[in-house]
Amino acid sequence: MIEIEENLIQDNNTCVDTLSLAVEAHQKYLIRACKEDLQTAINYYVETIRVKPHISTTYYRLASLMYETGQITVQGAVDQCRQAVIMDPDNADAHMYLGYFLALNGDKNCAKDEFEKAIKLKPFSSARARIIMAMTLLEDKTKCIKNLFKGLYCLFSGSALFLTDKGGIKMVLKNIADDLSYYKYKLKGCIYENLKNDKKAYETYCDALDETKNQPVFYEKMAKIAIRKNNLVVAHQCYQNALIVSNNNVEQVINSIEFVEKNFSQNYDELIDYYNILLKANPEFSRCYYELGHLYFRKNEPLNALNAFKFALKYDENNAFYQNSLAFAYVQLEQYDEAIELYKKALENNSDSEWSAIVAQALAAIYHQVKGNYEAAISMLQNALLLTKNRGQIYQALADIYYDKENIEEAIKYYNLSLEDNPKDSKSYSRLAMVYWECDRIEEAISNYLKAIDLDPDYDIAYNNLGVVFLDGLCDAERAIPYFETAFDINPNYVLAYFNCARAYESLNAKIDAAKMYQKALNLNKNSLEMDNSIIEEKLFKLFDI
């Protein structure tokens, strides 16, 4: 707001020391904008008031800092500055500060009176009072000609008198000196970096933190060196420090988000905090809400995600991506009717064919799996086929629907089309094999299960199902058992594989081995509930019936 004045009131040693320290920290804050300097200045001003409560200078300086940090209201600042004026009516700076806060509080006439008093008390050192008064008068919405000319006069006269303002000149000189120091350290560090001497560069930037302003710049340079050295923890700390000293500058927040997303993507709470900081600066920034929603999804908090996406749509109501994400949140919360409506809106509002095809598949899945509306699902998928060249998953979804409709020939047709589009999709081979098995085309079922296993050697379901084909289709228990064993070797909690293996041993009259498998299946099923326990128990108890 206003630079620090030079004239300090001298008192006892303790008071002078605390006031001097307060002014020094205040000056550093004005140059470097560091929150630590700000708080240090406030603490020393408070201590000065405690030791010598009659020093007026302390009150208006403290008022400006406390108002800036939100610790007092404008009226609170006015009251403190008025106290300073009462203590020392001849203090021009006290009148200037009081005028400034009166103007902020909407009392323009009283503010004008205080500025005029400040100018009268120090006519040749009133540059700042004149300039602030000019700003107040020129902002007058009544368009008063008198105020306009008075404001212009104060602006030009204040500019001309600036050369007589020792405090202002000193601050300018301090800023120039700091700028020179900043460029010196920056150049020195760059030279070391170009010479591949990262250690010296890092040390130079460390020194610059205490000697210059723009600390965030040097913290980020240190972070980049740490990243090159693969020391991500140090880099992370540097980015956090840059945020602190920049008082959560928006650019620093964005840089921190990019770094954390890339290197510490599981730090969901930290990322959420950063996006909330951005929203404090711009509460209508819809993209922030959108990103927050996805973070809540990653935290498995669908209700919070839903609320975030709602805010995103509030500020950008026709954004198809936001509509799609909110629809997905409704799906997670099993609110399917709301999801359907939003998916439809997303399709209407987006012109990207490939993306629209994906949304259409999501909508078709609800019609198929939740609503049981096969025709609507098929219609949606047929439209999706017209929008994209990547049709494998769409063919597979159509095949699943026809399979559920018991239209086996259409299911086989679309599974084969899916494999033509993506010949390395093990799941499509497995599903096609299942269809062949259910219509007693055993050799084709075996062939497709083997292809699925060949493409994915860890595909436990395919091993189990192939074992079932040999056991129940060809009555060949000996060939079936190795497939069941492989299935539960891959997935030790695979209840159905143990159960089927037990059935195979039972068919070979190996009752002890069968009993062990049934018991294993029963034990595991108590937690997974993959099957009805009574089915396993019945098979187990009948093994040794006479």
RODO-2510 file (C-alpha; in nm, 4 decimals, decimal comma):
residues 546
     n   res          X          Y          Z
     1     m     0,0000     0,0000     0,0000
     2     i     0,2323     0,2725     0,1277
     3     e     0,6095     0,2669     0,1699
     4     i     0,7720     0,2802     0,5136
     5     e     0,8573     0,6288     0,6363
     6     e     1,2021     0,7241     0,7530
     7     n     1,1244     0,9238     1,0645
     8     l     1,1255     0,6877     1,3627
     9     i     1,0319     0,8050     1,7080
    10     q     1,3182     0,7401     1,9446
    11     d     1,2429     0,6106     2,2948
    12     n     1,3991     0,3672     2,5366
    13     n     1,6320     0,0989     2,4030
    14     t     1,3810    -0,1854     2,4148
    15     c     1,1189     0,0091     2,2250
    16     v     1,3660     0,1364     1,9652
    17     d     1,4952    -0,2137     1,9093
    18     t     1,1510    -0,3691     1,8543
    19     l     1,0337    -0,0817     1,6355
    20     s     1,3515    -0,0935     1,4285
    21     l     1,3138    -0,4674     1,3860
    22     a     0,9500    -0,4177     1,2891
    23     v     1,0398    -0,1560     1,0269
    24     e     1,3173    -0,3757     0,8897
    25     a     1,0816    -0,6741     0,8544
    26     h     0,8155    -0,4449     0,7056
    27     q     1,0615    -0,3174     0,4450
    28     k     1,1658    -0,6719     0,3580
    29     y     0,8034    -0,7684     0,3157
    30     l     0,7375    -0,4788     0,0795
    31     i     1,0361    -0,5847    -0,1311
    32     r     1,0106    -0,9647    -0,1172
    33     a     0,6379    -1,0172    -0,0410
    34     c     0,7334    -1,2982     0,1970
    35     k     0,4689    -1,4077     0,4500
    36     e     0,7369    -1,4749     0,7130
    37     d     0,8555    -1,1130     0,6940
    38     l     0,4952    -0,9966     0,7209
    39     q     0,4268    -1,1945     1,0367
    40     t     0,7599    -1,0920     1,1883
    41     a     0,6744    -0,7239     1,1339
    42     i     0,3322    -0,7677     1,2929
    43     n     0,4843    -0,9400     1,5966
    44     y     0,7408    -0,6644     1,6512
    45     y     0,4811    -0,3866     1,6106
    46     v     0,2595    -0,5589     1,8679
    47     e     0,5561    -0,5885     2,1048
    48     t     0,6364    -0,2182     2,0551
    49     i     0,2799    -0,1224     2,1498
    50     r     0,3073    -0,3412     2,4593
    51     v     0,6308    -0,1716     2,5707
    52     k     0,5468     0,1869     2,4696
    53     p     0,1761     0,2222     2,3835
    54     h     0,2023     0,5990     2,3153
    55     i     0,3994     0,5776     1,9867
    56     s     0,1491     0,6701     1,7152
    57     t     0,3636     0,5421     1,4255
    58     t     0,3218     0,1847     1,5403
    59     y    -0,0579     0,1938     1,5271
    60     y    -0,1099     0,2918     1,1651
    61     r     0,1681     0,0664     1,0369
    62     l     0,0274    -0,2277     1,2301
    63     a    -0,3221    -0,1422     1,1035
    64     s    -0,2046    -0,1645     0,7398
    65     l    -0,0445    -0,5058     0,7902
    66     m    -0,3266    -0,6534     0,9960
    67     y    -0,5822    -0,5354     0,7403
    68     e    -0,3775    -0,6885     0,4581
    69     t    -0,3729    -1,0266     0,6338
    70     g    -0,7437    -1,0098     0,7112
    71     q    -0,6915    -0,9933     1,0891
    72     i    -0,8961    -0,6719     1,1171
    73     t    -1,1728    -0,5107     0,9133
    74     v    -1,1520    -0,1753     0,7349
    75     q    -1,3352    -0,0198     1,0284
    76     g    -1,0794    -0,1746     1,2647
    77     a    -0,7981    -0,0177     1,0600
    78     v    -0,9787     0,3193     1,0664
    79     d    -1,0089     0,3001     1,4461
    80     q    -0,6374     0,2203     1,4880
    81     c    -0,5303     0,5025     1,2567
    82     r    -0,7652     0,7448     1,4315
    83     q    -0,5986     0,6452     1,7597
    84     a    -0,2616     0,7339     1,6051
    85     v    -0,3958     1,0769     1,4990
    86     i    -0,5313     1,1429     1,8499
    87     m    -0,1905     1,0560     1,9979
    88     d     0,0005     1,2731     1,7524
    89     p    -0,2165     1,5254     1,5612
    90     d     0,0924     1,6625     1,3842
    91     n     0,1908     1,3255     1,2318
    92     a     0,1246     1,3684     0,8601
    93     d     0,1628     0,9980     0,7910
    94     a    -0,1012     0,9109     1,0509
    95     h    -0,3470     1,1428     0,8692
    96     m    -0,2500     0,9881     0,5346
    97     y    -0,3131     0,6320     0,6573
    98     l    -0,6404     0,7373     0,8186
    99     g    -0,7487     0,9001     0,4919
   100     y    -0,6612     0,5858     0,2986
   101     f    -0,8706     0,3570     0,5191
   102     l    -1,1578     0,6071     0,5342
   103     a    -1,1650     0,5995     0,1542
   104     l    -1,1708     0,2204     0,1589
   105     n    -1,4580     0,2392     0,4057
   106     g    -1,6569     0,4592     0,1665
   107     d    -1,6193     0,7870     0,3581
   108     k    -1,4673     0,9892     0,0731
   109     n    -1,5269     1,3348     0,2204
   110     c    -1,3590     1,2572     0,5538
   111     a    -1,0771     1,0842     0,3646
   112     k    -1,0245     1,4007     0,1586
   113     d    -1,0042     1,6083     0,4761
   114     e    -0,7372     1,3778     0,6223
   115     f    -0,5294     1,3861     0,3021
   116     e    -0,5437     1,7674     0,3009
   117     k    -0,4258     1,7733     0,6641
   118     a    -0,1351     1,5440     0,5746
   119     i    -0,0393     1,7696     0,2824
   120     k    -0,0650     2,0838     0,4972
   121     l     0,1554     1,9352     0,7704
   122     k     0,4303     1,8302     0,5253
   123     p     0,3727     2,0181     0,1999
   124     f     0,7101     1,9337     0,0446
   125     s     0,7084     1,5659     0,1519
   126     s     0,3503     1,4903     0,0600
   127     a     0,3998     1,3002    -0,2641
   128     r     0,2341     0,9815    -0,1406
   129     a    -0,0545     1,1666     0,0268
   130     r    -0,1203     1,3600    -0,2948
   131     i    -0,1084     1,0474    -0,5142
   132     i    -0,3406     0,8489    -0,2870
   133     m    -0,5782     1,1451    -0,2693
   134     a    -0,5690     1,1666    -0,6498
   135     m    -0,6623     0,7994    -0,6800
   136     t    -0,9529     0,8540    -0,4384
   137     l    -1,0850     1,1572    -0,6244
   138     l    -1,0432     1,0084    -0,9715
   139     e    -1,2395     0,7005    -0,8646
   140     d    -1,5356     0,9233    -0,7728
   141     k    -1,8380     0,7794    -0,9557
   142     t    -2,0336     1,1056    -0,9317
   143     k    -1,8220     1,2416    -1,2193
   144     c    -1,7776     1,5696    -1,0317
   145     i    -1,5684     1,8093    -1,2469
   146     k    -1,4190     1,9703    -0,9367
   147     n    -1,2991     1,6344    -0,8037
   148     l    -1,1646     1,5425    -1,1481
   149     f    -0,9457     1,8541    -1,1727
   150     k    -0,8471     1,8300    -0,8066
   151     g    -0,7496     1,4663    -0,8613
   152     l    -0,5418     1,5462    -1,1697
   153     y    -0,3690     1,8297    -0,9847
   154     c    -0,2843     1,6004    -0,6920
   155     l    -0,1567     1,3327    -0,9297
   156     f     0,0790     1,5646    -1,1181
   157     s     0,1950     1,7563    -0,8108
   158     g     0,2493     1,4300    -0,6210
   159     s     0,4557     1,2931    -0,9072
   160     a     0,6640     1,6106    -0,9172
   161     l     0,7202     1,6062    -0,5403
   162     f     0,8224     1,2427    -0,5367
   163     l     1,1885     1,3456    -0,5653
   164     t     1,1605     1,5137    -0,2249
   165     d     1,0130     1,2019    -0,0588
   166     k     1,3105     1,0442     0,1165
   167     g     1,1187     0,7371     0,2231
   168     g     0,9864     0,6734    -0,1249
   169     i     1,3265     0,7289    -0,2846
   170     k     1,4915     0,4941    -0,0373
   171     m     1,2404     0,2201    -0,1174
   172     v     1,3006     0,2693    -0,4907
   173     l     1,6750     0,2441    -0,4341
   174     k     1,6257    -0,0671    -0,2216
   175     n     1,4220    -0,2220    -0,5004
   176     i     1,6868    -0,1364    -0,7598
   177     a     1,9602    -0,2846    -0,5403
   178     d     1,7552    -0,5969    -0,4849
   179     d     1,6865    -0,6305    -0,8575
   180     l     2,0580    -0,6095    -0,9296
   181     s     2,1270    -0,8724    -0,6640
   182     y     1,8533    -1,0930    -0,8092
   183     y     2,0019    -1,0820    -1,1601
   184     k     2,3509    -1,1395    -1,0201
   185     y     2,2518    -1,4633    -0,8461
   186     k     2,0368    -1,5724    -1,1363
   187     l     2,3210    -1,5218    -1,3863
   188     k     2,5756    -1,6902    -1,1597
   189     g     2,3486    -1,9913    -1,1092
   190     c     2,2794    -2,0208    -1,4833
   191     i     2,6513    -2,0191    -1,5567
   192     y     2,7069    -2,3054    -1,3113
   193     e     2,4150    -2,4956    -1,4620
   194     n     2,5555    -2,4536    -1,8139
   195     l     2,8876    -2,5820    -1,6844
   196     k     2,7001    -2,8884    -1,5484
   197     n     2,8003    -2,7937    -1,1945
   198     d     2,4627    -2,8474    -1,0320
   199     k     2,6062    -2,8477    -0,6816
   200     k     2,7434    -2,4940    -0,7144
   201     a     2,4274    -2,3781    -0,8889
   202     y     2,2143    -2,5173    -0,6075
   203     e     2,4329    -2,3454    -0,3449
   204     t     2,4090    -2,0166    -0,5360
   205     y     2,0315    -2,0325    -0,5439
   206     c     2,0311    -2,1129    -0,1702
   207     d     2,2343    -1,7980    -0,1034
   208     a     1,9944    -1,5980    -0,3194
   209     l     1,7020    -1,6910    -0,0936
   210     d     1,8381    -1,4728     0,1871
   211     e     1,9795    -1,1951    -0,0286
   212     t     1,7108    -1,1195    -0,2868
   213     k     1,3416    -1,0993    -0,3538
   214     n     1,1677    -1,3413    -0,5945
   215     q     1,2430    -1,6327    -0,3635
   216     p     0,9871    -1,8529    -0,5467
   217     v     1,1989    -1,8279    -0,8627
   218     f     1,5063    -1,9613    -0,6852
   219     y     1,3124    -2,2342    -0,5044
   220     e     1,1837    -2,3550    -0,8393
   221     k     1,5332    -2,3499    -0,9879
   222     m     1,6510    -2,5570    -0,6913
   223     a     1,3585    -2,7932    -0,7483
   224     k     1,4568    -2,8457    -1,1123
   225     i     1,8135    -2,9301    -1,0107
   226     a     1,6787    -3,1780    -0,7538
   227     i     1,4603    -3,3360    -1,0241
   228     r     1,7644    -3,3781    -1,2501
   229     k     1,9384    -3,5504    -0,9623
   230     n     1,6301    -3,7695    -0,9140
   231     n     1,5836    -3,6334    -0,5625
   232     l     1,2093    -3,5837    -0,5831
   233     v     1,1614    -3,5399    -0,2078
   234     v     1,3880    -3,2319    -0,2058
   235     a     1,2202    -3,1012    -0,5213
   236     h     0,8816    -3,1459    -0,3557
   237     q     0,9952    -2,9479    -0,0506
   238     c     1,1273    -2,6708    -0,2757
   239     y     0,7942    -2,6386    -0,4523
   240     q     0,6158    -2,6246    -0,1180
   241     n     0,8546    -2,3521     0,0030
   242     a     0,7953    -2,1564    -0,3181
   243     l     0,4242    -2,1641    -0,2420
   244     i     0,4753    -2,0411     0,1143
   245     v     0,7014    -1,7478     0,0295
   246     s     0,4841    -1,6466    -0,2684
   247     n     0,1755    -1,6358    -0,0453
   248     n     0,0097    -1,9009    -0,2633
   249     n     0,0683    -1,7170    -0,5884
   250     v    -0,1529    -1,8716    -0,8580
   251     e     0,1390    -1,9453    -1,0908
   252     q     0,3266    -2,1215    -0,8102
   253     v     0,0177    -2,3245    -0,7234
   254     i    -0,0160    -2,4394    -1,0844
   255     n     0,3528    -2,5337    -1,0981
   256     s     0,3136    -2,7343    -0,7778
   257     i     0,0085    -2,9136    -0,9152
   258     e     0,1963    -3,0132    -1,2297
   259     f     0,4907    -3,1427    -1,0272
   260     v     0,2795    -3,3392    -0,7780
   261     e     0,0562    -3,4854    -1,0516
   262     k     0,3637    -3,6114    -1,2332
   263     n     0,5682    -3,7383    -0,9401
   264     f     0,3384    -3,7847    -0,6385
   265     s     0,0041    -3,8531    -0,8026
   266     q    -0,1190    -4,0449    -0,4962
   267     n    -0,1021    -3,7274    -0,2827
   268     y    -0,4721    -3,6686    -0,3338
   269     d    -0,5231    -3,4460    -0,0290
   270     e    -0,2339    -3,2204    -0,1241
   271     l    -0,3683    -3,1790    -0,4775
   272     i    -0,7166    -3,1095    -0,3422
   273     d    -0,5688    -2,8352    -0,1195
   274     y    -0,3968    -2,6762    -0,4197
   275     y    -0,7138    -2,6704    -0,6281
   276     n    -0,9027    -2,5173    -0,3360
   277     i    -0,6394    -2,2429    -0,3185
   278     l    -0,7014    -2,1697    -0,6873
   279     l    -1,0742    -2,1570    -0,6200
   280     k    -1,0243    -1,8996    -0,3431
   281     a    -0,8577    -1,6772    -0,6021
   282     n    -1,1267    -1,7510    -0,8619
   283     p    -1,4407    -1,9202    -0,7216
   284     e    -1,5939    -1,9483    -1,0701
   285     f    -1,3024    -2,1412    -1,2242
   286     s    -1,5024    -2,4434    -1,3439
   287     r    -1,1985    -2,6478    -1,4489
   288     c    -1,0816    -2,6572    -1,0852
   289     y    -1,4070    -2,8192    -0,9771
   290     y    -1,3730    -3,0685    -1,2625
   291     e    -1,0219    -3,1680    -1,1542
   292     l    -1,1346    -3,1863    -0,7910
   293     g    -1,4111    -3,4248    -0,8925
   294     h    -1,1640    -3,6653    -1,0493
   295     l    -0,9407    -3,6448    -0,7419
   296     y    -1,2357    -3,7412    -0,5239
   297     f    -1,3012    -4,0348    -0,7569
   298     r    -0,9429    -4,1459    -0,7068
   299     k    -0,9997    -4,1193    -0,3307
   300     n    -1,3121    -4,3323    -0,3703
   301     e    -1,5363    -4,0491    -0,2536
   302     p    -1,8106    -4,0444    -0,5212
   303     l    -2,0420    -3,8106    -0,3279
   304     n    -1,7723    -3,5414    -0,3035
   305     a    -1,6926    -3,6006    -0,6694
   306     l    -2,0570    -3,5530    -0,7598
   307     n    -2,0743    -3,2215    -0,5727
   308     a    -1,7556    -3,0983    -0,7405
   309     f    -1,8875    -3,1812    -1,0882
   310     k    -2,2140    -3,0045    -1,0038
   311     f    -2,0181    -2,6863    -0,9286
   312     a    -1,8226    -2,7274    -1,2524
   313     l    -2,1512    -2,7410    -1,4459
   314     k    -2,2888    -2,4465    -1,2506
   315     y    -2,0237    -2,2250    -1,4075
   316     d    -2,0137    -2,3994    -1,7475
   317     e    -2,3525    -2,5614    -1,7908
   318     n    -2,3104    -2,6851    -2,1497
   319     n    -1,9683    -2,8459    -2,1085
   320     a    -2,0056    -3,2028    -2,2368
   321     f    -1,7027    -3,3290    -2,0434
   322     y    -1,8441    -3,2018    -1,7154
   323     q    -2,1820    -3,3568    -1,7977
   324     n    -2,0173    -3,6893    -1,8741
   325     s    -1,8213    -3,6864    -1,5477
   326     l    -2,1260    -3,5932    -1,3416
   327     a    -2,3188    -3,8734    -1,5134
   328     f    -2,0463    -4,1194    -1,4162
   329     a    -2,0675    -3,9951    -1,0561
   330     y    -2,4411    -4,0634    -1,0594
   331     v    -2,3696    -4,4146    -1,1883
   332     q    -2,1323    -4,4751    -0,8969
   333     l    -2,4104    -4,3694    -0,6601
   334     e    -2,6624    -4,5862    -0,8498
   335     q    -2,8717    -4,2860    -0,9539
   336     y    -2,9150    -4,4143    -1,3072
   337     d    -3,2009    -4,1959    -1,4323
   338     e    -3,0001    -3,8788    -1,3629
   339     a    -2,6983    -4,0383    -1,5309
   340     i    -2,8978    -4,1226    -1,8446
   341     e    -3,0198    -3,7643    -1,8842
   342     l    -2,6689    -3,6230    -1,8444
   343     y    -2,5143    -3,8703    -2,0877
   344     k    -2,7770    -3,7645    -2,3439
   345     k    -2,6903    -3,3970    -2,2895
   346     a    -2,3201    -3,4752    -2,3225
   347     l    -2,3867    -3,6405    -2,6588
   348     e    -2,5832    -3,3367    -2,7747
   349     n    -2,3158    -3,0875    -2,6689
   350     n    -2,0041    -3,2564    -2,8031
   351     s    -1,9025    -3,2658    -3,1681
   352     d    -1,6066    -3,5019    -3,1231
   353     s    -1,7218    -3,8290    -3,2806
   354     e    -1,4666    -4,0530    -3,1115
   355     w    -1,5452    -3,9133    -2,7666
   356     s    -1,9190    -3,9331    -2,8320
   357     a    -1,8813    -4,3005    -2,9194
   358     i    -1,7348    -4,3644    -2,5730
   359     v    -2,0228    -4,1784    -2,4045
   360     a    -2,2721    -4,3759    -2,6126
   361     q    -2,1157    -4,7006    -2,4874
   362     a    -2,1519    -4,5845    -2,1262
   363     l    -2,5175    -4,5019    -2,1864
   364     a    -2,5740    -4,8363    -2,3599
   365     a    -2,4236    -5,0177    -2,0603
   366     i    -2,6860    -4,8620    -1,8304
   367     y    -2,9675    -4,9585    -2,0667
   368     h    -2,8309    -5,3139    -2,0886
   369     q    -2,7077    -5,3939    -1,7392
   370     v    -2,9389    -5,1781    -1,5233
   371     k    -3,2567    -5,1106    -1,7146
   372     g    -3,2673    -5,4387    -1,9093
   373     n    -3,3695    -5,2376    -2,2155
   374     y    -3,1843    -5,4382    -2,4791
   375     e    -3,3304    -5,2540    -2,7765
   376     a    -3,2288    -4,9115    -2,6459
   377     a    -2,8788    -5,0440    -2,5707
   378     i    -2,8443    -5,1968    -2,9183
   379     s    -2,9660    -4,8748    -3,0816
   380     m    -2,7140    -4,6686    -2,8854
   381     l    -2,4280    -4,9035    -2,9791
   382     q    -2,5284    -4,9060    -3,3457
   383     n    -2,5043    -4,5258    -3,3400
   384     a    -2,1655    -4,5521    -3,1715
   385     l    -2,0415    -4,7714    -3,4589
   386     l    -2,1048    -4,4791    -3,6945
   387     l    -1,8942    -4,2429    -3,4816
   388     t    -1,5671    -4,4301    -3,4425
   389     k    -1,3147    -4,6495    -3,6187
   390     n    -1,2305    -4,8280    -3,2924
   391     r    -1,5204    -5,0708    -3,2975
   392     g    -1,3865    -5,3750    -3,1126
   393     q    -1,5363    -5,2913    -2,7727
   394     i    -1,8668    -5,1896    -2,9321
   395     y    -1,8920    -5,5225    -3,1170
   396     q    -1,8119    -5,6996    -2,7902
   397     a    -2,0847    -5,5065    -2,6053
   398     l    -2,3350    -5,5926    -2,8804
   399     a    -2,2339    -5,9579    -2,8576
   400     d    -2,2893    -5,9539    -2,4785
   401     i    -2,6389    -5,8129    -2,5278
   402     y    -2,7313    -6,0725    -2,7903
   403     y    -2,5931    -6,3440    -2,5661
   404     d    -2,8172    -6,2230    -2,2817
   405     k    -3,1077    -6,2208    -2,5276
   406     e    -3,0177    -6,5830    -2,6099
   407     n    -2,9608    -6,4874    -2,9731
   408     i    -2,6561    -6,7100    -3,0051
   409     e    -2,5914    -6,6620    -3,3767
   410     e    -2,5838    -6,2812    -3,3443
   411     a    -2,3619    -6,3116    -3,0356
   412     i    -2,1138    -6,5287    -3,2293
   413     k    -2,1267    -6,2858    -3,5219
   414     y    -2,0380    -5,9837    -3,3094
   415     y    -1,7699    -6,1598    -3,1040
   416     n    -1,6014    -6,2537    -3,4325
   417     l    -1,6321    -5,8950    -3,5572
   418     s    -1,4759    -5,7808    -3,2309
   419     l    -1,1813    -6,0154    -3,2886
   420     e    -1,1386    -5,8923    -3,6446
   421     d    -1,0988    -5,5408    -3,5058
   422     n    -0,8760    -5,6527    -3,2175
   423     p    -0,7302    -6,0002    -3,2790
   424     k    -0,5280    -5,9892    -2,9556
   425     d    -0,8218    -5,9453    -2,7183
   426     s    -0,8106    -6,2527    -2,4941
   427     k    -1,1458    -6,1701    -2,3313
   428     s    -1,3289    -6,1776    -2,6635
   429     y    -1,1842    -6,5231    -2,7369
   430     s    -1,2948    -6,6392    -2,3915
   431     r    -1,6463    -6,5030    -2,4346
   432     l    -1,6777    -6,6543    -2,7818
   433     a    -1,5588    -6,9857    -2,6415
   434     m    -1,8294    -6,9685    -2,3745
   435     v    -2,0963    -6,9158    -2,6411
   436     y    -1,9656    -7,2118    -2,8433
   437     w    -1,9660    -7,4246    -2,5272
   438     e    -2,3257    -7,3388    -2,4484
   439     c    -2,4393    -7,4435    -2,7948
   440     d    -2,2375    -7,7703    -2,7751
   441     r    -1,9714    -7,6681    -3,0278
   442     i    -1,7036    -7,8133    -2,8019
   443     e    -1,4036    -7,8180    -3,0339
   444     e    -1,4554    -7,4511    -3,1230
   445     a    -1,4915    -7,3688    -2,7527
   446     i    -1,1614    -7,5458    -2,6719
   447     s    -0,9857    -7,3731    -2,9623
   448     n    -1,0952    -7,0256    -2,8496
   449     y    -1,0118    -7,0853    -2,4825
   450     l    -0,6619    -7,1964    -2,5888
   451     k    -0,6236    -6,8773    -2,7952
   452     a    -0,7296    -6,6703    -2,4942
   453     i    -0,4727    -6,8473    -2,2745
   454     d    -0,2034    -6,8081    -2,5376
   455     l    -0,2642    -6,4320    -2,5459
   456     d    -0,2896    -6,4036    -2,1661
   457     p    -0,1080    -6,6838    -1,9792
   458     d    -0,2425    -6,5480    -1,6459
   459     y    -0,6082    -6,5566    -1,7515
   460     d    -0,7405    -6,7656    -1,4610
   461     i    -1,1041    -6,7667    -1,5781
   462     a    -1,0096    -6,9097    -1,9169
   463     y    -0,8157    -7,1948    -1,7498
   464     n    -1,1103    -7,2767    -1,5242
   465     n    -1,3635    -7,2667    -1,8076
   466     l    -1,1454    -7,4809    -2,0323
   467     g    -1,1230    -7,7337    -1,7513
   468     v    -1,5036    -7,7364    -1,7327
   469     v    -1,5229    -7,8085    -2,1068
   470     f    -1,2945    -8,1115    -2,0688
   471     l    -1,4713    -8,2274    -1,7496
   472     d    -1,8337    -8,1798    -1,8486
   473     g    -1,8125    -8,1717    -2,2263
   474     l    -1,5667    -8,4514    -2,2978
   475     c    -1,5872    -8,6313    -1,9616
   476     d    -1,2091    -8,6166    -1,9467
   477     a    -1,1321    -8,5353    -1,5808
   478     e    -0,7604    -8,6130    -1,6098
   479     r    -0,7142    -8,3454    -1,8791
   480     a    -0,9365    -8,1036    -1,6858
   481     i    -0,7535    -8,1141    -1,3511
   482     p    -0,4308    -7,9397    -1,4673
   483     y    -0,6357    -7,6454    -1,5971
   484     f    -0,8203    -7,6088    -1,2654
   485     e    -0,4916    -7,6283    -1,0767
   486     t    -0,3385    -7,3597    -1,2973
   487     a    -0,6423    -7,1394    -1,2387
   488     f    -0,6102    -7,1457    -0,8598
   489     d    -0,2301    -7,1235    -0,8780
   490     i    -0,2806    -6,7914    -1,0579
   491     n    -0,5629    -6,6867    -0,8256
   492     p    -0,5341    -6,8634    -0,4870
   493     n    -0,8785    -6,7318    -0,3848
   494     y    -1,0609    -6,8711    -0,6873
   495     v    -1,3402    -7,0679    -0,5142
   496     l    -1,4998    -7,2024    -0,8328
   497     a    -1,1689    -7,3449    -0,9592
   498     y    -1,1251    -7,5447    -0,6336
   499     f    -1,4879    -7,6583    -0,6548
   500     n    -1,4519    -7,7752    -1,0154
   501     c    -1,1223    -7,9476    -0,9379
   502     a    -1,2984    -8,1334    -0,6547
   503     r    -1,5677    -8,2443    -0,8990
   504     a    -1,2985    -8,3769    -1,1320
   505     y    -1,1312    -8,5765    -0,8528
   506     e    -1,4730    -8,7027    -0,7457
   507     s    -1,5418    -8,8320    -1,0976
   508     l    -1,2108    -9,0227    -1,0773
   509     n    -1,3234    -9,1639    -0,7395
   510     a    -1,0301    -8,9887    -0,5682
   511     k    -1,2442    -8,9000    -0,2686
   512     i    -0,9677    -8,7805    -0,0371
   513     d    -0,8361    -8,5339    -0,2969
   514     a    -1,1911    -8,4278    -0,3779
   515     a    -1,2688    -8,3683    -0,0099
   516     k    -0,9599    -8,1496     0,0284
   517     m    -1,0639    -7,9381    -0,2701
   518     y    -1,4254    -7,9035    -0,1517
   519     q    -1,3051    -7,8038     0,1945
   520     k    -1,0661    -7,5463     0,0482
   521     a    -1,3482    -7,4047    -0,1621
   522     l    -1,5767    -7,3920     0,1429
   523     n    -1,3176    -7,2125     0,3572
   524     l    -1,2506    -6,9496     0,0934
   525     n    -1,6160    -6,9038     0,0111
   526     k    -1,6971    -6,7926     0,3663
   527     n    -1,5210    -6,4637     0,2890
   528     s    -1,5795    -6,4231    -0,0843
   529     l    -1,9345    -6,5660    -0,1075
   530     e    -1,8564    -6,6589    -0,4659
   531     m    -2,0975    -6,9536    -0,4424
   532     d    -2,3841    -7,0748    -0,2279
   533     n    -2,2207    -7,2514     0,0696
   534     s    -2,4918    -7,5161     0,0774
   535     i    -2,3931    -7,6393    -0,2697
   536     i    -2,0341    -7,7025    -0,1595
   537     e    -2,1413    -7,8596     0,1707
   538     e    -2,3835    -8,0943    -0,0030
   539     k    -2,1122    -8,2177    -0,2398
   540     l    -1,8665    -8,2591     0,0474
   541     f    -2,1039    -8,4533     0,2721
   542     k    -2,2186    -8,6850    -0,0068
   543     l    -1,8609    -8,7963    -0,0835
   544     f    -1,8601    -9,0551     0,1932
   545     d    -2,2284    -9,1478     0,2019
   546     i    -2,2828    -9,5208     0,2079
***
